[in-house]
Amino acid sequence: MKRTIVTIVIMLILLVPLTLFAREVKPHYTLTLGGRGGYSMLTGEQKDVLKNGINVNIFMNYNPHLINNFFIQPELMYSRFGFQTAQQKVLSYYSVGVNASYNVPLLKFLELNVLGGGGYYFNRIVEENILQARSSNPYYKAGAGVDVVLTYNFNLNAGVSYINYLSAEANTPTMTIHGCGNYRFGKNPDEVGYDRSIEIGDVQIQPLFSALYKFYETSPAGKVRVTNVTKNKTVRNIKASVTVKDYMDYPTTSKAVPEIKPGESVEIDLFMLFNKNVLTVTEDTPLSAKVSVNYLVAERDYTKEESLTFKLYNRNAMTWSDDRKLSSFITPKDTPVKVFARSVVQQYKNESINVLNQNLQSAAQIFDALGSYELAYVPDPRTPFTELSQSANAIDYIQYPRETLRFKSGDCDDMTALYCALLENVGISTALVTIPGHIFMMFDTGVSRYDYREISEDRGMFVEKGETIWLPVEVTLAGKTFLAAWQEGAKQYKTMTQNQPIGIYPTAEAWQLFVPVTLEEFGWEPEVPSKSSIATLYDKDIENLVGRELTDSVAKIEEEIRKSPKDHKLYNKLGVTYARYGKYDTAVRQLQKAVELKDDYYAAYNNIGNVHYLQGEYEKALASYKKASRYSDSPLILINMAKAIFKLGEYDEAKSYYLSAVKRDDRYEKKYAYLAMGTGEGDLRASDRTKIDTAVEWSYE
C-alpha cells in the first residue's frame, strides 16, 4: 500500500509542474469527478477458481493542459469475486492507481474515450468473516468507452475495461463492462464568458440621428477598444456587435479582426442596423445599448459584453457637418410627394411644347404648382439655416417633404428637400447647392453641354455639370414664376462661384451614403392645385420662356446684322433661333439668305434640313442634309442624315451613317443609340419616339 501511494505521489510531482508550461488547449475545464460500476468477467485461469464479480471505482479527471483532450485520472477501485467451491469465501481487491485518458470528440454531445494505466492493489481472502490470506501487487488496465454529454456539468459513460491483477502465484485478468456518471466542476464558459484573455475599454456610441438610421448600417456609429491582456495567447476572429432593445431587430456585427497578439489593442468600429421604430422618436431620447465582443482563443468561442447609454435625436434633427445629410430627407417615393408630383405633370401630359426642354417644362409646372398651393417661405427663428449651417455640431430641425406640404411652409432647407423630392419622383435628377448661409438646388435638363442653346443663349443662366446642362433654382421664391426662381438661382450661383466656395451634391450620389428615410403611411394626401389655378403662374412662364426669349434673342441678332449685313453666319444664327421656337417659315427665309450670301455654306443647308425634319418632311430634310455633306464631312451632318433615313424606313442604311458619325464623335453614341438597333420605331418606348421627332443637331458655325 505504501508503495502504491509513493508511486502516485511521484507521478503527480512529475506531472503537475508541467502544467506551468501549458498552452491553451481543449477542453478548458480542469477537474471532473466520477464513479463507475460494472460487472467483471474473469478471462484467465482464475475463471475456474473464481466466480465473475463486481467492480466499482471513483476517479478524478485532471486536465494538465498539455495536449488537447488529454487527462490524468487518479482512481480508487474495489473489486469482489466469489469462489466456485465455497459459498462463504470472498476475494476482494482494493486498488489505487493512475490512468492516462484521451477523449476523441465525435459530436457536440458525444465523445469516445480511451485510457490506460495501472497502480497497486492489496487483496484479502475472507471466509465466514475470517481473514484467510492477503497480499499486494501491481495491476494494469486499459479501456474504452463512449461519453454522452447531457449538460455542461454532467455526462454518462458506457464502456469496457481490461484489468489484470498481477501476482507471483497467478494473475487475475478481468474484462469489465461498466457504466459511469461524471460531474464536471465549474460553469459553462459559453454561458458566463469567464475567459480573461481580453479587456474591453473605451466603448463609445456617438449621439445618433433617427433620420440617418440607414446610414449607420454601413458607417460607424461608435467604437470599442479590445486589448489582449495575455502574455502568450493570440486572440483570433474578434467581432463586435450592438443591440438596442425595441429599435433593432437583431444585433449588427462588425467586420472581423483576424487576430490580436499578446499585449496589442485594436479599435473596432460599431455598426447599427435600426428598424423603423426610430422614426417614431419625436423627442431626443437616451437609449441603452449592449455591445458584445466575440472572439476565439485556441479555437474556443467566448463572448464579453458591456452596456452603455447613448443619445438618439428625434427624427427631424440633423447637423450640417456634412451637407449631403439633407438627402436623407429627400423622399421621392413617399405617397404625398408622389401624389403631388404625378398629379401636376399628368395635367400637362398632352400639352408638351416641342421647342422647350421637357425636364424644364416639368420643373416649371411643379414649381408653379407649389406657388398655387400657397407654399410659403418661413425662416425658422429657433434654428435659422444662416447660423446653424456655419456650425458642424449645432442641431437643426428639418421637415420631411410630406410635412412641408402639410404645413404649407418651410425654410430654405425644407423647401429645397421638397422640390428635389418632387422632381426626383418624375425622373428628373437634382443636386443640392450650398453656399455660406444658404442652400438651394439645381436640376438636370438632360441636354448635352454642346447643345446648351436649346436651353438659353445666356451661359450665365445654367451650369455645365458633367456632360449636361443643369439649371439652378431658388426654391424659396415659390409663389413667383419659375423663371424668376431660375434667374435668382443662376444669379446666386454665378456670384458665389466668383467669390466664395460652393458645394454641389447630386442627390443620387448623396443617397449612396445617406439613404432616404422610409416613412410610414399615415393616410394624408395633399390637395393638388387644378390646372387652371397653376396657369396663373405657368402661362406667364411659357410666355416669358418662349415669347420674350424669342423676342429678346431676335432683337440682339438683328442688331448685329445691322452692323454686319453681309455676315452669312448671323442669318444662320437668326434662322436657328426662329426654328427653335417653332417659327419655321421665318426660319427658312433667314437660312436661305445665309445660302445666298455663301452658296457653299454647309451649316445653313444642315439647318434647313432640320426645319424640314421637325415638320415631318423627311425626304426634303435628307436632300438638304446631302447638300450640306457636299461641303463638309462633319459628324453632325451624318447623324442628321441617319435620323432622316431612319424615318424613311431604311434602318440598315441609317445604322451605317450612325456608326460613321459615332466613330468621329462619340458624344452622339448614347443620345442616338436607337439608330444602331436596325429596327423601326415600334420597338421603342413612347417617350423615346417623342424625342426622335424633336431632337436634331443644329449647326451654329
Summary of the structure (lengths in Angstrom):
residues: 701
radius of gyration: 44.7
end to end distance: 118.8
largest distance: 149.0
contacts: 2297
relative contact order: 0.06
helix: 38%
strand: 32%
